[in-house]
């Protein structure tokens, strides 16, 4: 086991502190009839947390841990854990899991929507529609085909690889950037670049997808030098965390015409202030951290919780266990 305590077979009670549908709780109850399953609104009361072995939460406050000595497993509803008190969770001896992978397929669909919107000049055409203007000549000169172009995955986790698989089906070449070895590479990824090769990777791509978690190692990874290394006219997409990209440097690169455009689901800060120049840039699409939105989110998330309850009771390694040192 990497962090906290090892799982044991004892898991008697769980708090779900979110407004999931009754059918999702019924799924847990049917799988584990002996589990004392409780539900509360967000945020949870400390008394509720203090009475359970495990909890499904959106975030964690250090004082909650102090009031919950029996809490041994925390599952967070999102994928990012950069805002959680990881050191306190370690000291508490709890296991932390996240919902990484639950956003497949909706985030890859969102990325492809952004990519194809740029390719077919949809922002410009929609603006022309609002103005009741027939925008034909300019559009014919601006559109491009994605087949044969290269997509670089800066982050080869579930989201990156799922997007790459779909992009390959559109005829795109898919490459990847990875910071750690020892992980399998799918056949559709034609080349993997390593830490010292980031600028080379950026220079060989028409489209760059950033889907990294925010850690000390990734903060500002896509800085002014990285943006300058990108192919002129290339497109950048960020669905990971805003601070992974140096936003001031990105604004400058877009204003100077170095990039073809940017599809930003995340920004730094959030919400993006009204005075940000990004709002007014014609070559920017801002989607307000909505790529993770899906009506089927809890259908997938609850299955992950069910599997981890089974694993916890069997003394097996939990799915999506967070490395409290690495921060993801």
N, C-alpha and C positions, 0 to 999 in steps of 0.2 A: 504494500500500500504506500502511496506517495505522501499523503498528507493526513493530518488528524489521526483518528483512531481507526483500527481495522473494523470492518463490518462484523456484526455478530448476528446470530439467528433471532435475536429479540428485537422486535419492532411492533409495539402494541398499539401506538396511537400516532395520528398524523393530523396536522392542521393545514387546511387549504385556505389561505387568506387572500382570496380573490373571488370575483363573482362569476365563476364558471357555471355552465348550465347544469341543471339537475342530472342530465344524462351522463355527464362526465363523472360526477360523483358516483352515480349508479355503476359506472364501469369499474371504478375502484372497489366499490362494495361487493360487486359480483365476483371480482377476482380474489378478494380477501375478506370474506364474511366476518372474520374475527378481528379485523382492524377497526379500532375505535377512531372513526373518521369524523372530523369536525370541520366546520366552515365558518369563516368570519369575514367581515368587510375589511377593506384596507384603510388605514394600517391596522395591524392586529393589536389586540390588547396584550400587555405583558403577562397578564394572568393566564391568557389562553396559550401563549407560547411556553409558559412555565409548566404546563400540564401535559405536554406531548413529547414524543421521542423524535419526531420529524416534522418538517414544515415546508410547504410550498409558498414562497414569498416573492415579492418583486424586488425587494432590497433588504438590507440588514442594518440595524443601528447597534452600536456597541453596547448600549445599555440594555437592549433586549436580551443579549447573551447573558448578561449578569443575572437576569431574572429567570433564566431558563437553564438550570444546571443539567437537566436531563435531555436537552436537545442535542442529538448526536448526528443528525443529517439535515442539511438545508438544501432545498432545490430552488433555484431562482428561475423566474419565468422567462427572462431574456437570455441572450448569449453573452453579452458583455458583463464583466465583473470588476471593471476598473474602479468603480465607485464604492465597492464594498470594503469593509474593514478586514482585509485578509489576515493581517497579523493577529487581530483579536479572535478571528474564527479559528486560527491555528492554536492559539493559547487555550481556547475553549475546548479544543479537542474534537470539533465537529468536522464532518465531511461536507464538502460543498460540491454540488453538481449544477450544471447550467442546461439551458435548452438549445444548445448548439445543434444545428441540423434540422430543427423544427421548421425553420423558414425555407426549406427546400420543399416545393419548387417556387414559392411566390417571389423571393428576392431575385433569383435568376431571370424570371419572367420580367421583373421590373427593370433589370439591367438591360435586357434585350429590347425592351420598349424604348428606353433612352437611346440606345445605340441606333435602332432603326428610325427613331424620330429624327436624329441628326442626319442619317443617310438619306432620308426622303424629305428633309427640310420641313417637317411638320410644324415646328414653332413659327416659322415664317409664313407658312400657308394658313395656319390658324389666325395669325395676326391679320393677314390679308382678308380672310373671311370676315373678321369683325369689322374691317374697313370697307367691306363689299367691293373688294378689288380683285380682279382676275390676274393672279400672279403666275404667268406661264413662262415667259421668256427667261426671267431670272432663275426660276426653279430648274428648268431644263439644263442650265449651265452649272448648277450647283450640286445636284444630287449625285450620289455615288452608290456603288454596289459593295456590300460587305463580303460577298464571296471572293475568296482569294486574299483578303486582308488578314492582318495578324492581330490577335487579341492576346495581350500579356496579362497573366493573372498574378498580381502582387498580393499573394496570400492564396495558398492552395489547400484551404480547409473545405468544409462541406459546400459553402456558398460558392467559392471560387471554382471548384471542380465541377459543380453542377452547372454553373454558367458556361464553363468551358465546353462541357459535353454538348450543350445546346448550341453553342456557337459553332462547334465543329460540324454539327448537322446542317448548319447554314452554309457550309463550305469555307469557313474561316480556318486559318492556321492558328493553333493555340499553343502558346508557350507559357512558362511559369517561372516565378521567382520564389525561392525557398531559403529559409535561414537555418533549417535543421535537416540533417540527413536521416536516413533510416526509414523513410516513409515510402510506400509504393507510389509509382507514377503511372497513371492510366495511359493506354495506348494513344489516345487522341491528343496528348500533350507531346509535341514534337521535340521540345528542348526544355530543360530546366536550368535556370541560371542560379548562381549562388551569391552570397553576401557581397563579395567584391566585384560582382559582375552586374550590379543593378543598373548602372548607367548604360552599359552595353545593351542590356535587355530593353531598357526604355527606348533606346535609339533604333531598335529593330521592330518596333510595334506601331501599328496604326491606331490601336485602341488599348488603353491601360485601365484595368479594373483593380481598384484598391478595396480589399475586403479583410483587412487585418484588424485584430483587436488592438486596443490602446494599452501599451505597456511602456516602460521607460525606454525600451529598445526600439519601439516603433514610432514614438512621438516625433513628429517632424521629419520622418524618413523621406517623404517626398518634399524636399526643400527646393530652394532656388536652383541649386546645381543639378538636382535630379530633373527638374522641369526643363532646364536648358538642354539636358541630354536627350529629351524626347524628340522624336521625329517631327519636323515642322508640319503643322496642320493636324497633328494627332489629337485624339480625344481622350480625356481623363474622366473616369467614373469613380465615385467614392460612396460605398455603401457600408463601410466599416465604422470608423470613428473620425469625426472632423479633425482633431488635432494630429492625426497621422500625416495630413497634408498641411504644409505651411501656407495658410490662407492668403497672407499678404503677398507671398511670392506667386501664388496662383493667380491672384487678381492682376498682378503686374504682367504675367505671361499672357493672360487672356487679353488684356488691354493693348499689349504690344503686337498682338496677332501671331504670337509664337505657336499657340495651340489652335486647333480647329474649334474646340468647344469643351465644355465640362458638364457632366451630369452629376449633380450633387444631391444625394439623399441626406447626407450629414454635413454639418458645417461647424465652424468654431468661431463664436459660441453658438449655442442653440437656445431659443430661436435665433435665427439670423436677424440682426438689428435692421430696422427699416432704412437706415442710412448706408448700409453696405452697398458698394458699387456693383456687387454681383447681381442684385435684383434687376438692374437696368441693362445688363449685357445681353445682347441678342443671341450670343453663342453659349448661353448658360441655361440649363434647365434645373430648377430647384424643386425638390419633391418633399421637403419638410419632414424627413425621417418617417416616411410612410411605406418604404419598401417591405417592411416586415408585416404590414397589415394583411390579414387574411381571415376570412370567415371560418377557415378550417384549422386555425392555429391550435386550439385546444383539443381538437380531434387527434392531432399528432402528439401534442405535448403530454396529454394524459396517458398515452400509450408508453411514452418514455418513463413517466412516473411509475406506471404499473410494472414495467420491466425492472426498474431499479428497486422497487419494494421486494420483488421476487429475489433479485440478486442480493439485496441486503440480508434478507432472511436466510439465504443459502450461503452467506459468507463469501460471496464472489465480488470481484471488482465492479464498481458501478459504472454505468455508461456516462460519459461526459463529466468525469471527475476532474475538477479544476486543480491544476498544479498551483498551489498557493505561493510558490517561489516565482514561477514564470508569470503568474498573473492571468492565465487563461487555461 
